[in-house]
Amino acid sequence: MPLYCSEALVLRTYRYGEADRIVVFLTQDRGKKRGVAKHASRSRRRFGAALEPLTCGRATFMEREGRDLVRLDRVEPTDMPLRTAAGRDLGEAAQVLGHVSYFAELLDEWAPVDAPNERLFRLGAAVSAALSRPGGSIEALARYFEYWLLRLEGVYPAIDRCPRCERRLEGPVRFAPTDRAYVCRTCDGQGPMVSTAALAFLRGMGTRPPADVADRGIDVAAGRDLERVHHQLIGMHLEKTLRSSRVVKELGTYS
């Protein structure tokens, strides 16, 4: 069996038999994989905490042609967001835990099996690194992640001009679900409002890394506006509501 080493993000795990675990992980150059981690449930010495969601590191695995499952030999972690939760207060730790699951579930839904998508991997790895740092706004990071995930998929609405009248968008604007677009006040219709501050936040993310976004934070009202729109867009795209998004909503500032 060919042996591969690749930078990877752990997305989720579940039990497989009495001692093994199935690990779903996203690699930089070979797409999403499902692999068996032998004895991972019975002994933590081989993998330790490296199989926690959104852990980023170097994965070594063996792949046989025609087999759905690879054999995951080890993961050498570089960023482990869940480790930083231990250094935060109870409320912040809950936020980290909830969003780690949310980001990992979104990546799992977005990434097709065996189809390399380096930009999607880089987004996940950068967010993992930002979460692994102490401090920073989890809410701002979440809005950043949702924005870029939808943008990489080609489904994020234009934020420069109204699609109905071609006027430049100046906040506040409205998100029109029927158009899946932001529309100006002149073309106002049904849908949630998005404030001037929220629109400015979106326009400021073009070249900013996620750690910088987290450090700068986001206005509470602007974050609430974008959370509503992003969750609606994600739901329309995936045609379902993610379990982790409900948990995040219950934990979050924008309830």
RAHUTA-V76533 format. One record per backbone hydrogen bond with DSSP energy under -1.0 kcal/mol. CO is the residue of the C=O (numbers start at 1). NH is the residue of the N-H. Records with the same first field share a line. If there is no record, write none. Layout:
CO: NH, NH
//
This chain:
2: 63
4: 61
6: 59
7: 28
8: 57
9: 26
10: 54
12: 24
14: 22
16: 20
19: 41
20: 16
21: 37
22: 14
23: 35
24: 11, 12
25: 33
26: 9
31: 27
32: 114
33: 25
34: 70
35: 23
36: 72
37: 21, 40
39: 43
44: 48
47: 50
49: 52
52: 55
55: 10
56: 78, 79
57: 8
58: 76
59: 6
60: 73, 74
61: 4
62: 71
64: 67
70: 36
71: 62
74: 60
76: 58
79: 56
80: 83
84: 87
85: 88
89: 93
90: 94
91: 95
92: 96
93: 97
94: 98
95: 99
96: 100
97: 101
98: 102
99: 103
100: 104
101: 105
102: 106
103: 107
104: 108
105: 109
106: 110
107: 111
112: 32, 115
117: 121
118: 122
119: 123
120: 124
121: 125
122: 126
123: 127
124: 128
125: 129
126: 130
127: 131
128: 132
137: 141
138: 142
139: 143
140: 144
141: 145
142: 146
143: 147
144: 148
145: 149
146: 150
147: 151
148: 152
149: 153
150: 155
151: 154
160: 169
162: 166
167: 162
173: 194
174: 183
176: 180, 181
181: 176
183: 174
185: 188
192: 175
194: 173
195: 199
196: 200
197: 201
198: 202
199: 203
200: 204
202: 205
209: 213
210: 214
211: 215
212: 216
213: 217
214: 137
219: 223
220: 224
221: 225
222: 226
223: 227
224: 228
225: 229
226: 230
227: 231
228: 232
229: 233
230: 234
231: 235
232: 236
233: 237
234: 238
235: 239
242: 246
243: 247
244: 248
245: 249
246: 250
247: 251
248: 252
//
